[in-house]
């Protein structure tokens, strides 16, 4: 640093001589030089301090920004986050609070036990204890929370722990709401159980169809033998009574087999003229043994022979009535407390189509229909249940006690019969199902007339009977021989075909079983028709499937008789075949 001229002039005027001036000037310049260094050092120090301050400010700003970022991340995360200390929630994000329905102040007053389902609390407490002891670093748990409104939700929990600056243990809870997932899993499991139940029922149907032939063969033999025995015990009242009991029991067994197979059958309808009164009686005879004795079952038939008949499948219609009767029984049994006077009533009446139903179809509003009402005074149904009750697999019953297919099947069968179904139900008062069916235009029952009996009695001819069951062959032979026919019998399709080929000009008609070893009745029919196309052939079978009957008749069978059958049915079919030939 150098001195300016004003300072030097002032200094020179104060000095005695030049030597003193030079000494003073050197001294001052040295002092100024030292001040300059100090100033420089101070300036450097200030600059360093300013840099450190700026760095500190930058670090603090970054920390503040990071804190804001993580705070925002914590608050806005779509998964529940909470910190727990000393069994209290000290901080929770919005998702966690919304999941449980609490405010931040409210949740801070709750313990783990307050918000956890009682059944799930011990497991979480045990896991937390393991965290405290350092045995695990984290855990995953599926648990149920109790919301503020008392409802229960499912959550998947991830728990971990750390110590804060005061060395206090803090638990971090990460919670994901999986209630919807749990509901979907429960629905899938229920559908799976229902599918298994449905398949089980289908397997039972297949099994029933498989053994039907054997049962019907046995029943055909029993009824055949009974028919023959009745003639031998005429005049013996005691024996006549016993034979009548055997016949009645056998016919009842045949009816039950037919009904069970009708329930198991799917697909095509076997449309006939049906007396709905008889359908109701058949079902009640079947279901009444399963109804508790306190339950009263009433029927009220407000119809006659002109208004009780519809066109439909007897098996399917009986299935509809059975399902509704069983549902009515269950509704009475499920009532708590028990109903004082439990009752099921089935009313049949001929009525005009209700306006609300007529508006849904092209049927005339004044059309007469057969109205079946099935009522019970059981637990009834809510509006929510009524809205879903016809949906497949919907059921209010426990798994294993219902497939959820009953009412959907009822709905489908009624619609397939061009009918309508509606429901009236009040919780705690009972339920009424209203079913409407178009009346049959062919209501007259077909019976064998005296003229037809006379024709049968006058028939003559030679008949070949082919059946692998000895008692069936014996029964058929005796019946036919008693009515004037010459009868030959064979025990297999193969031997029957050989006999016909040897006596083709002699045989007027063939009666054959369908199910036989080696050469069954269906293939025997085709072989016989290839030899003599005009030959009348009657097949007998233990199966009731409509498509089998159709196929056999399309293949050339004059008539297909389903076992067990009355002798009059066989004789009528033979008379018709011989007359048309």
Secondary structure, DSSP 4 states (H G I P E B T S, - for coil): ----HHHHHHHHHHSSSHHHHHHHHHHHHHHHHHHHHHHHHHHHHHHHHHHHHHHHHHHHHHHHHHHHHHHHHHHH-SSEEEEEETTEEEEE-HHHHHHHT--HHHHTT--HHHHB-HHHHHHHHHHHHHHHHTS-SEEEEEEEEE-TTS-EEEEEEEEEEEE-TT--EEEEEEEEE-HHHHHHHHHHHHHHHHHHHHHHHHHHHHHHHHHHHHHHHHHHHHHHHHHHHHHHSTT-HHHHHHHHHHHHHHHHHHHHHHHHHHHH--SS--EEEEEHHHHHHHHHHHHGGGS-TTSEEEEEEE--TTTSEEEEEHHHHHHHHHHHHHHHHHHHHT-SSPPTT-EEEEEEEEEEPPHHHHTTSSS-TT-EEEEEEEEE-SS---HHHHHHTTSTT--SSPTTS--S-HHHHHHHHHHHTT-EEEEEEETTTEEEEEEEEEPPS--SPP---HHHHHHHHH--EEEEEE-S-HHHHHHHHHHHHHTTEEEEEESSHHHHHHHHHHSTTT--EEEEESS-SSS-HHHHHHHHHHH-TT-EEEEEES---HHHHHHHHHTT-SEEEESS--HHHHHHHHHHHHHH-
